């Protein structure tokens, strides 16, 4: 039975890094799901690899066609940024392939409700607030145009979005929470859990 593994967690916990390392370990046996967004492209991001970047008008057209599985809109200091998961043929549960995607708590719940809880597995990553803030600052420093105000807004908003009450309400219990102290070690541990095979980088 095909599974959809959803990596989630507060900003700067290392979701992208663990995602990339899991895909490397899987060697093609985990399929990626490319989300859609209306936010500006960051330095180093590529269309069709990190996101499908689209205009608000294009996102509205997808909604009119009934193809949006879940959508989130963040009121940022640069205006509203939308993130979407779209029914576009990327996920096929009638096959044997498993999928790996990055989401939020809200998107996880909507994907679970859309595809069925038997197909969707949550992987919640966390680190200490101090470590998360240091990582966030370092990431912004590497951007061509750092957006520190937006970084701070997102950091604080995550406290509410991933509150303990909301995590428990979504069924995110201790057995699906993983501390990302070291991305290599965590990726190996997660891949062992997913595949049943021990592995290391």
DRENLUMDO-704758 format. One line per field, with one value per residue: x, y, z of N, C-alpha, C, O in turn; residue in one letter; residue number from 1. Coordinates in nm, 3 decimals. Atoms other than C-alpha are relative to their C-alpha. Layout:
BEGIN
n_xx	X ... $
n_yy	Y ... $
n_zz	Z ... $
ca_xx	X ... $
ca_yy	Y ... $
ca_zz	Z ... $
c_xx	X ... $
c_yy	Y ... $
c_zz	Z ... $
o_xx	X ... $
o_yy	Y ... $
o_zz	Z ... $
rest	a ... $
nr	NUM ... $
// end
This chain:
BEGIN
n_xx	0.085 -0.082 -0.001 -0.045 -0.068 0.006 -0.094 0.051 -0.065 -0.014 -0.101 -0.142 -0.034 -0.078 0.086 -0.054 -0.122 0.037 0.071 -0.100 -0.078 0.086 0.010 -0.128 -0.004 0.103 -0.048 0.110 0.115 0.095 0.030 0.022 0.123 -0.039 0.110 0.015 -0.001 0.000 -0.104 -0.117 -0.099 -0.120 -0.127 -0.030 0.118 0.029 0.135 0.019 -0.082 0.037 0.142 0.054 0.027 0.110 0.062 0.128 0.101 -0.011 0.050 0.146 0.050 -0.003 0.111 0.124 0.006 0.018 -0.120 -0.081 0.024 -0.011 -0.063 -0.026 -0.038 -0.068 -0.008 -0.137 -0.032 -0.011 0.129 0.044 -0.069 0.086 -0.062 0.107 -0.019 0.094 0.026 -0.055 -0.051 -0.127 0.022 0.086 0.002 0.029 -0.126 -0.079 -0.096 0.028 -0.025 -0.054 0.022 -0.013 0.125 0.029 0.097 0.128 -0.003 0.001 0.136 0.084 -0.048 0.047 0.144 0.025 -0.048 0.030 -0.102 -0.077 -0.104 -0.078 -0.081 -0.064 -0.137 -0.012 -0.138 -0.012 -0.125 0.024 0.026 -0.129 -0.061 0.084 -0.023 -0.133 0.009 0.078 -0.084 -0.104 0.062 0.028 -0.128 -0.045 0.086 -0.045 0.072 0.054 0.131 -0.003 0.130 0.083 -0.053 0.049 0.145 0.023 -0.049 0.101 0.126 -0.011 0.034 0.145 0.037 -0.041 0.018 0.018 0.142 0.031 -0.070 0.072 0.129 -0.025 -0.052 -0.147 -0.043 -0.146 -0.057 -0.026 -0.079 -0.142 -0.091 -0.098 -0.129 -0.095 0.084 -0.042 0.047 0.145 0.041 -0.025 0.099 0.131 0.000 0.010 0.139 0.083 -0.035 -0.033 -0.139 -0.100 -0.085 -0.068 -0.068 $
n_yy	-0.120 -0.120 -0.090 -0.138 -0.045 -0.146 -0.065 -0.129 -0.057 -0.146 -0.049 0.014 0.124 0.083 0.086 0.012 0.081 0.139 0.041 0.029 0.116 0.117 0.033 0.059 0.136 0.080 0.031 0.009 0.075 -0.098 -0.101 -0.133 -0.071 -0.140 -0.090 -0.125 -0.119 -0.131 -0.085 -0.016 0.107 -0.028 0.029 0.141 0.079 0.021 0.037 0.142 0.079 -0.038 -0.036 -0.059 -0.140 -0.046 -0.126 0.013 0.028 0.142 0.075 -0.014 0.087 0.136 0.014 0.004 0.132 0.099 0.085 -0.029 0.088 -0.086 -0.130 -0.088 -0.135 -0.070 -0.145 -0.035 -0.142 -0.026 0.030 0.139 0.109 0.118 0.130 0.088 0.135 0.007 0.130 -0.019 0.126 0.039 0.109 0.108 0.098 0.133 0.066 0.046 -0.104 -0.086 -0.141 -0.081 -0.142 -0.090 -0.070 -0.059 0.080 -0.015 0.071 0.142 0.043 -0.002 0.108 0.123 0.011 0.017 0.129 0.105 0.013 0.122 -0.027 -0.119 0.020 -0.124 0.001 -0.134 -0.031 -0.112 -0.031 -0.103 -0.133 -0.068 0.056 -0.037 -0.141 -0.013 0.052 -0.094 -0.117 0.042 0.018 -0.131 -0.061 0.054 -0.048 -0.122 -0.108 0.057 -0.049 0.028 -0.027 0.115 0.110 -0.015 0.024 0.143 0.065 -0.018 0.062 0.145 0.037 0.022 0.100 0.132 0.009 0.137 0.032 0.032 0.123 0.114 0.009 0.059 0.136 0.000 0.045 0.015 0.101 -0.054 -0.122 0.034 -0.112 -0.009 -0.047 0.026 0.036 0.130 0.105 0.006 0.054 0.145 0.060 -0.005 0.092 0.135 0.017 0.006 0.112 0.120 0.036 -0.086 -0.068 -0.119 -0.075 $
n_zz	0.000 0.012 -0.114 0.018 -0.121 -0.006 -0.092 -0.045 -0.117 0.003 0.095 -0.032 -0.072 0.090 0.082 0.136 -0.004 -0.025 0.122 0.103 -0.040 0.012 0.142 0.040 -0.053 0.065 0.134 0.095 -0.049 -0.053 0.101 -0.055 0.035 0.008 -0.034 0.075 -0.084 0.065 -0.058 0.087 -0.002 -0.078 0.066 0.012 0.029 0.141 0.038 0.024 -0.091 -0.136 0.008 0.121 -0.032 0.083 -0.037 -0.068 0.101 0.034 -0.115 0.003 0.107 -0.052 -0.094 0.079 0.062 -0.105 -0.004 -0.119 -0.113 -0.119 0.027 -0.114 0.039 -0.109 0.017 -0.031 0.012 0.143 0.059 -0.019 0.070 -0.001 0.022 0.041 0.049 0.111 0.063 0.134 0.048 -0.060 -0.095 0.047 -0.107 0.053 0.030 -0.113 -0.037 -0.115 0.028 -0.107 0.022 -0.114 -0.022 -0.131 -0.074 0.070 0.128 -0.032 -0.032 0.121 0.086 -0.065 0.021 0.142 0.047 -0.097 -0.104 0.021 0.100 -0.033 -0.121 -0.042 -0.054 -0.057 -0.041 -0.094 -0.068 -0.102 0.056 0.021 0.121 0.114 0.030 0.060 0.137 0.080 0.028 0.094 0.132 0.058 0.035 0.128 0.106 0.069 -0.069 -0.123 -0.042 -0.143 -0.059 0.031 -0.079 -0.137 0.001 0.015 -0.122 -0.105 0.042 -0.016 -0.137 0.000 0.101 -0.046 -0.145 -0.049 0.012 0.139 0.036 -0.056 0.068 0.132 -0.018 0.004 -0.132 -0.015 0.089 0.134 -0.018 0.016 -0.019 0.109 -0.050 0.108 0.114 0.054 -0.090 0.004 0.130 -0.004 -0.089 0.066 0.113 -0.058 -0.039 0.120 0.087 -0.074 0.030 -0.063 0.098 -0.049 0.105 $
ca_xx	0.000 0.148 0.244 0.283 0.542 0.493 0.793 0.682 0.804 0.868 1.080 1.455 1.435 1.607 1.316 1.474 1.806 1.651 1.424 1.725 1.919 1.623 1.584 1.955 1.926 1.610 1.785 1.463 1.233 1.073 0.900 0.901 0.592 0.657 0.435 0.318 0.375 0.317 0.609 0.929 1.196 1.486 1.850 1.937 1.579 1.468 1.128 1.002 1.265 1.187 0.845 0.622 0.624 0.303 0.107 -0.201 -0.405 -0.274 -0.348 -0.703 -0.745 -0.640 -0.895 -1.168 -1.083 -1.120 -0.762 -0.635 -0.604 -0.488 -0.382 -0.224 -0.188 0.062 0.030 0.396 0.569 0.599 0.231 0.037 0.229 0.027 0.140 -0.062 -0.076 -0.241 -0.404 -0.186 -0.107 0.210 0.060 -0.083 -0.187 -0.274 0.094 0.372 0.570 0.590 0.608 0.793 0.686 0.731 0.425 0.276 0.052 -0.250 -0.141 -0.070 -0.424 -0.581 -0.362 -0.446 -0.818 -0.795 -0.595 -0.690 -0.504 -0.392 -0.179 -0.035 0.248 0.355 0.725 0.749 1.099 1.208 1.512 1.550 1.430 1.787 1.917 1.625 1.682 2.054 1.976 1.717 1.958 2.231 1.991 1.890 2.253 2.306 2.025 2.101 1.838 1.794 1.438 1.495 1.156 0.980 1.210 1.108 0.738 0.758 0.958 0.692 0.396 0.527 0.480 0.107 0.089 0.272 0.143 0.132 -0.247 -0.263 -0.002 -0.195 -0.526 -0.369 -0.243 0.124 0.230 0.579 0.617 0.620 0.841 1.212 1.483 1.705 2.031 2.222 2.062 2.270 2.185 1.818 1.788 1.943 1.708 1.403 1.505 1.552 1.201 1.053 1.239 1.320 1.684 1.977 2.192 2.442 2.604 $
ca_yy	0.000 0.334 0.575 0.953 1.064 1.426 1.603 1.895 2.123 2.484 2.700 2.630 2.284 2.140 1.998 2.072 1.916 1.599 1.580 1.591 1.333 1.095 1.117 1.041 0.734 0.618 0.623 0.675 0.460 0.770 1.003 1.376 1.593 1.946 2.204 2.532 2.882 3.245 3.370 3.502 3.250 3.233 3.224 2.877 2.762 2.622 2.600 2.241 2.127 2.320 2.460 2.539 2.919 3.078 3.400 3.464 3.454 3.107 2.986 3.120 2.928 2.604 2.667 2.732 2.397 2.222 2.096 2.238 1.978 2.229 2.592 2.821 3.196 3.387 3.762 3.856 4.192 4.161 4.087 3.758 3.442 3.133 2.769 2.497 2.122 2.048 1.738 1.733 1.364 1.364 1.123 0.789 0.559 0.271 0.191 0.067 0.391 0.586 0.964 1.221 1.581 1.879 2.033 2.218 2.079 2.216 2.076 1.737 1.719 1.813 1.569 1.296 1.371 1.378 1.058 0.868 0.821 0.473 0.630 0.935 0.918 1.226 1.291 1.588 1.740 1.965 2.134 2.377 2.734 2.861 2.626 2.706 3.081 3.046 2.836 3.087 3.379 3.186 3.097 3.459 3.570 3.352 3.515 3.781 3.999 3.887 3.920 3.941 4.093 3.805 3.557 3.696 3.695 3.331 3.230 3.372 3.250 2.893 2.896 2.922 2.708 2.418 2.458 2.144 2.160 2.162 1.888 1.655 1.739 1.635 1.308 1.412 1.206 1.123 0.824 1.048 1.329 1.337 1.569 1.691 1.728 1.582 1.561 1.263 1.054 1.147 1.074 0.730 0.658 0.768 0.568 0.259 0.312 0.365 0.089 -0.154 -0.149 -0.023 0.232 0.507 0.779 $
ca_zz	0.000 -0.106 0.171 0.176 0.432 0.541 0.695 0.909 1.184 1.270 1.041 1.040 1.201 0.894 0.696 0.356 0.456 0.594 0.289 0.055 0.256 0.270 -0.107 -0.148 0.074 -0.102 -0.442 -0.633 -0.419 -0.264 -0.507 -0.447 -0.448 -0.565 -0.392 -0.541 -0.406 -0.497 -0.288 -0.453 -0.541 -0.293 -0.394 -0.525 -0.573 -0.907 -1.072 -1.065 -0.817 -0.498 -0.589 -0.879 -0.864 -0.986 -0.979 -0.770 -1.089 -1.175 -0.820 -0.849 -1.174 -1.003 -0.729 -0.986 -1.144 -0.807 -0.812 -0.480 -0.203 0.058 0.064 0.321 0.298 0.514 0.558 0.541 0.558 0.178 0.123 0.113 0.021 -0.072 -0.053 -0.223 -0.272 -0.604 -0.749 -1.059 -1.101 -0.891 -0.634 -0.745 -0.463 -0.694 -0.743 -0.517 -0.496 -0.170 -0.154 0.054 0.091 0.321 0.480 0.774 1.043 0.858 0.522 0.680 0.817 0.483 0.288 0.542 0.508 0.127 0.075 0.392 0.722 0.617 0.342 0.522 0.779 0.981 1.055 1.292 1.329 1.613 1.768 2.059 2.003 2.041 1.771 1.546 1.573 1.498 1.191 1.072 1.100 0.920 0.637 0.589 0.588 0.282 0.085 -0.176 -0.004 0.358 0.489 0.864 0.943 0.768 0.944 1.283 1.191 1.085 1.393 1.626 1.419 1.440 1.816 1.756 1.441 1.610 1.964 2.176 2.177 1.797 1.764 1.992 1.823 1.490 1.639 1.645 1.946 2.073 1.842 1.532 1.671 1.586 1.717 1.433 1.623 1.328 0.984 0.865 1.169 1.159 0.787 0.840 1.130 0.932 0.626 0.843 0.977 0.630 0.447 0.725 0.611 0.824 0.641 0.702 0.496 $
c_xx	0.088 -0.016 0.047 0.060 0.008 0.097 -0.057 0.075 0.009 0.109 0.140 0.032 0.078 -0.081 0.058 0.122 -0.031 -0.073 0.099 0.080 -0.082 -0.014 0.128 0.010 -0.098 0.039 -0.114 -0.122 -0.099 -0.020 -0.024 -0.135 0.034 -0.121 0.000 0.004 -0.003 0.110 0.117 0.097 0.121 0.125 0.023 -0.120 -0.023 -0.145 -0.007 0.087 -0.040 -0.149 -0.038 -0.039 -0.108 -0.056 -0.129 -0.111 0.001 -0.051 -0.152 -0.061 -0.002 -0.116 -0.133 -0.018 -0.019 0.119 0.086 -0.041 0.005 0.074 0.016 0.043 0.059 0.006 0.138 0.021 0.016 -0.131 -0.035 0.079 -0.086 0.083 -0.113 0.051 -0.110 -0.015 0.039 0.061 0.132 -0.015 -0.100 0.006 -0.032 0.126 0.072 0.100 -0.046 0.046 0.053 -0.023 0.017 -0.130 -0.006 -0.097 -0.136 -0.002 0.001 -0.142 -0.088 0.041 -0.046 -0.150 -0.033 0.036 -0.033 0.115 0.087 0.115 0.099 0.069 0.068 0.140 0.028 0.143 0.001 0.145 -0.035 -0.025 0.129 0.065 -0.078 0.022 0.136 0.000 -0.074 0.082 0.106 -0.057 -0.026 0.128 0.050 -0.083 0.056 -0.065 -0.062 -0.132 -0.016 -0.136 -0.094 0.046 -0.054 -0.150 -0.029 0.040 -0.107 -0.132 0.002 -0.034 -0.149 -0.039 0.033 -0.009 -0.024 -0.146 -0.036 0.070 -0.077 -0.135 0.014 0.056 0.151 0.050 0.151 0.059 0.019 0.072 0.148 0.086 0.106 0.130 0.108 -0.078 0.037 -0.055 -0.152 -0.049 0.019 -0.104 -0.138 -0.007 -0.008 -0.144 -0.090 0.024 0.021 0.142 0.095 0.091 0.070 0.069 0.148 $
c_yy	0.125 0.089 0.139 0.044 0.153 0.050 0.135 0.044 0.150 0.040 -0.022 -0.121 -0.096 -0.092 -0.022 -0.090 -0.147 -0.058 -0.042 -0.126 -0.129 -0.043 -0.065 -0.145 -0.092 -0.041 -0.027 -0.074 0.086 0.108 0.135 0.055 0.148 0.088 0.124 0.117 0.127 0.090 0.013 -0.116 0.043 -0.033 -0.150 -0.088 -0.008 -0.038 -0.150 -0.090 0.028 0.029 0.019 0.143 0.052 0.131 -0.026 -0.036 -0.148 -0.087 0.005 -0.090 -0.145 -0.024 -0.011 -0.136 -0.111 -0.091 0.023 -0.092 0.079 0.126 0.077 0.135 0.070 0.148 0.045 0.149 0.040 -0.024 -0.147 -0.098 -0.125 -0.126 -0.100 -0.141 -0.024 -0.143 0.013 -0.129 -0.043 -0.121 -0.099 -0.114 -0.141 -0.076 -0.043 0.104 0.076 0.141 0.071 0.146 0.077 0.076 0.068 -0.093 0.004 -0.078 -0.151 -0.049 -0.007 -0.110 -0.134 -0.021 -0.028 -0.141 -0.117 -0.021 -0.124 0.021 0.108 -0.015 0.131 -0.023 0.141 0.022 0.117 0.015 0.105 0.134 0.075 -0.048 0.043 0.145 0.021 -0.049 0.097 0.122 -0.036 -0.016 0.133 0.070 -0.045 0.047 0.127 0.123 -0.060 0.065 -0.028 0.024 -0.118 -0.123 0.006 -0.026 -0.149 -0.075 0.006 -0.068 -0.151 -0.046 -0.028 -0.113 -0.142 -0.010 -0.145 -0.043 -0.041 -0.129 -0.123 -0.018 -0.064 -0.142 -0.010 -0.032 -0.025 -0.099 0.048 0.135 -0.037 0.125 -0.002 0.061 -0.016 -0.056 -0.136 -0.115 -0.014 -0.060 -0.151 -0.071 -0.004 -0.098 -0.145 -0.030 -0.018 -0.128 -0.132 -0.046 0.092 0.061 0.114 0.067 -0.037 $
c_zz	0.000 0.123 -0.043 0.133 -0.002 0.107 0.040 0.124 -0.016 -0.099 0.057 0.089 -0.089 -0.089 -0.139 -0.003 0.019 -0.122 -0.108 0.034 -0.007 -0.146 -0.050 0.047 -0.074 -0.141 -0.098 0.049 0.079 -0.106 0.069 -0.045 0.004 0.034 -0.089 0.097 -0.085 0.056 -0.097 0.016 0.082 -0.081 -0.001 -0.030 -0.151 -0.020 -0.030 0.084 0.144 0.010 -0.146 0.039 -0.095 0.053 0.078 -0.098 -0.039 0.115 0.005 -0.106 0.045 0.097 -0.075 -0.066 0.102 0.021 0.123 0.115 0.130 -0.040 0.129 -0.052 0.122 -0.033 0.046 -0.010 -0.147 -0.073 0.018 -0.086 0.017 -0.029 -0.026 -0.030 -0.102 -0.049 -0.147 -0.056 0.060 0.092 -0.058 0.103 -0.050 -0.038 0.127 0.048 0.123 -0.033 0.124 -0.033 0.130 0.015 0.136 0.073 -0.070 -0.131 0.022 0.025 -0.124 -0.098 0.056 -0.026 -0.147 -0.047 0.093 0.097 -0.019 -0.099 0.044 0.136 0.038 0.056 0.049 0.052 0.097 0.044 0.106 -0.068 -0.028 -0.129 -0.124 -0.041 -0.065 -0.144 -0.091 -0.039 -0.103 -0.141 -0.067 -0.042 -0.137 -0.117 -0.063 0.064 0.126 0.041 0.150 0.067 -0.023 0.079 0.142 0.009 -0.003 0.126 0.109 -0.037 0.020 0.141 0.014 -0.093 0.044 0.152 0.040 -0.013 -0.142 -0.045 0.049 -0.069 -0.137 0.009 -0.008 0.140 -0.001 -0.100 -0.143 0.008 0.002 0.017 -0.109 0.050 -0.105 -0.118 -0.058 0.083 -0.007 -0.131 -0.004 0.086 -0.065 -0.117 0.048 0.038 -0.123 -0.078 0.072 -0.021 0.075 -0.105 0.068 -0.117 -0.002 $
o_xx	0.176 -0.125 0.129 -0.012 0.060 0.072 -0.098 0.147 -0.022 0.190 0.163 0.134 0.123 -0.030 0.062 0.137 0.023 -0.053 0.084 0.109 -0.029 -0.011 0.124 0.057 -0.071 -0.011 -0.112 -0.224 -0.206 0.077 -0.083 -0.190 0.066 -0.222 0.091 -0.039 0.043 0.124 0.131 0.107 0.170 0.120 0.011 -0.102 0.011 -0.202 0.075 0.068 -0.071 -0.216 0.047 -0.130 -0.097 -0.028 -0.180 -0.202 -0.105 -0.114 -0.217 -0.169 -0.095 -0.177 -0.218 -0.131 -0.035 0.103 0.190 -0.156 -0.081 0.157 -0.072 0.114 -0.005 0.051 0.161 -0.068 0.025 -0.136 0.044 0.099 -0.124 0.173 -0.213 0.162 -0.228 0.082 -0.040 0.137 0.184 0.076 -0.211 0.108 -0.034 0.119 0.014 0.174 -0.165 0.125 0.023 0.016 0.016 -0.184 0.091 -0.142 -0.203 -0.100 -0.062 -0.182 -0.167 -0.044 -0.088 -0.193 -0.130 -0.041 -0.030 0.231 0.201 0.207 0.206 0.004 0.143 0.164 0.062 0.188 -0.082 0.224 -0.148 0.019 0.140 0.110 -0.020 0.028 0.149 0.062 -0.036 0.076 0.130 0.007 -0.005 0.131 0.125 -0.047 0.121 -0.002 -0.174 -0.149 -0.089 -0.173 -0.167 -0.036 -0.096 -0.197 -0.114 -0.029 -0.135 -0.198 -0.101 -0.078 -0.190 -0.121 -0.039 0.078 -0.069 -0.174 -0.109 0.013 -0.096 -0.179 -0.078 0.081 0.205 0.077 0.218 0.175 0.074 0.065 0.188 0.068 0.170 0.169 0.201 -0.139 -0.052 -0.111 -0.204 -0.141 -0.068 -0.155 -0.210 -0.108 -0.072 -0.192 -0.181 -0.071 0.014 0.179 0.079 0.126 0.023 0.100 0.224 $
o_yy	0.139 0.100 0.153 0.058 0.211 0.034 0.212 -0.033 0.205 -0.043 -0.009 -0.121 -0.201 -0.195 -0.135 -0.173 -0.232 -0.174 -0.147 -0.208 -0.234 -0.162 -0.157 -0.232 -0.210 -0.141 -0.125 -0.073 0.037 0.168 0.141 0.015 0.202 0.083 0.146 0.105 0.129 0.204 -0.068 -0.177 0.154 -0.103 -0.216 -0.205 0.083 -0.113 -0.204 -0.212 -0.065 -0.018 0.032 0.163 0.036 0.172 -0.138 -0.113 -0.209 -0.190 -0.095 -0.146 -0.219 -0.131 -0.092 -0.179 -0.228 -0.205 -0.042 -0.091 0.062 0.126 0.078 0.145 0.078 0.188 0.067 0.223 0.159 -0.024 -0.221 -0.076 -0.160 -0.125 -0.101 -0.160 -0.004 -0.218 0.056 -0.125 -0.150 -0.204 -0.063 -0.182 -0.236 -0.189 -0.044 0.080 0.106 0.163 0.033 0.193 0.020 0.128 0.067 -0.193 -0.099 -0.145 -0.225 -0.153 -0.100 -0.170 -0.222 -0.132 -0.097 -0.204 -0.233 -0.026 -0.127 -0.061 0.120 -0.043 0.186 -0.119 0.230 -0.050 0.208 -0.079 0.152 0.156 0.146 0.033 0.074 0.177 0.099 0.013 0.117 0.168 0.041 0.021 0.148 0.141 0.027 0.023 0.208 0.228 -0.110 0.186 -0.119 -0.048 -0.158 -0.203 -0.096 -0.089 -0.199 -0.168 -0.094 -0.125 -0.211 -0.159 -0.117 -0.198 -0.236 -0.070 -0.226 -0.158 -0.138 -0.206 -0.219 -0.131 -0.130 -0.205 -0.118 0.058 -0.006 -0.085 -0.026 0.215 -0.133 0.224 -0.104 0.170 0.065 -0.163 -0.212 -0.211 -0.126 -0.142 -0.223 -0.177 -0.103 -0.164 -0.228 -0.141 -0.101 -0.194 -0.239 -0.157 0.214 -0.005 0.165 0.003 0.015 $
o_zz	0.085 0.180 -0.134 0.232 -0.097 0.226 -0.046 0.187 -0.122 -0.142 0.177 0.158 -0.043 -0.132 -0.188 -0.093 -0.051 -0.158 -0.169 -0.054 -0.043 -0.178 -0.132 -0.026 -0.096 -0.193 -0.173 -0.019 0.118 -0.153 0.176 -0.147 0.110 -0.036 -0.168 0.211 -0.199 0.013 -0.188 0.122 0.065 -0.182 0.102 -0.064 -0.225 0.058 -0.104 0.082 0.218 0.103 -0.234 0.120 -0.217 0.165 0.079 -0.065 -0.057 0.091 0.037 -0.086 0.013 0.097 -0.039 -0.089 0.065 0.063 0.137 0.158 0.217 -0.131 0.215 -0.152 0.227 -0.140 0.165 -0.053 -0.177 -0.196 0.077 -0.205 0.128 -0.113 0.045 -0.079 -0.073 -0.057 -0.230 -0.152 0.026 0.100 -0.097 0.115 0.029 -0.086 0.236 0.144 0.138 -0.124 0.237 -0.140 0.239 -0.083 0.212 0.017 -0.084 -0.163 -0.053 -0.027 -0.140 -0.163 -0.019 -0.056 -0.177 -0.119 0.052 0.056 0.027 -0.106 -0.017 0.237 -0.042 0.129 -0.030 0.141 0.088 0.040 0.112 -0.181 -0.128 -0.210 -0.227 -0.160 -0.159 -0.231 -0.206 -0.153 -0.197 -0.239 -0.187 -0.143 -0.203 -0.232 0.005 0.076 0.122 0.027 0.190 0.159 0.067 0.123 0.197 0.103 0.071 0.168 0.176 0.049 0.049 0.160 0.088 -0.057 0.009 0.215 -0.041 -0.045 -0.163 -0.122 -0.026 -0.092 -0.185 -0.093 -0.031 0.220 -0.102 -0.139 -0.225 -0.085 0.068 -0.054 -0.134 0.007 -0.113 -0.108 -0.098 0.030 -0.013 -0.132 -0.054 0.049 -0.055 -0.137 -0.015 0.017 -0.122 -0.121 0.012 0.019 0.065 -0.203 0.170 -0.218 -0.083 $
rest	x x x x x x x x x x x x x x x x x x x x x x x x x x x x x x x x x x x x x x x x x x x x x x x x x x x x x x x x x x x x x x x x x x x x x x x x x x x x x x x x x x x x x x x x x x x x x x x x x x x x x x x x x x x x x x x x x x x x x x x x x x x x x x x x x x x x x x x x x x x x x x x x x x x x x x x x x x x x x x x x x x x x x x x x x x x x x x x x x x x x x x x x x x x x x x x x x x x x x x x x x $
nr	1 2 3 4 5 6 7 8 9 10 11 12 13 14 15 16 17 18 19 20 21 22 23 24 25 26 27 28 29 30 31 32 33 34 35 36 37 38 39 40 41 42 43 44 45 46 47 48 49 50 51 52 53 54 55 56 57 58 59 60 61 62 63 64 65 66 67 68 69 70 71 72 73 74 75 76 77 78 79 80 81 82 83 84 85 86 87 88 89 90 91 92 93 94 95 96 97 98 99 100 101 102 103 104 105 106 107 108 109 110 111 112 113 114 115 116 117 118 119 120 121 122 123 124 125 126 127 128 129 130 131 132 133 134 135 136 137 138 139 140 141 142 143 144 145 146 147 148 149 150 151 152 153 154 155 156 157 158 159 160 161 162 163 164 165 166 167 168 169 170 171 172 173 174 175 176 177 178 179 180 181 182 183 184 185 186 187 188 189 190 191 192 193 194 195 196 197 198 199 200 201 $
// end
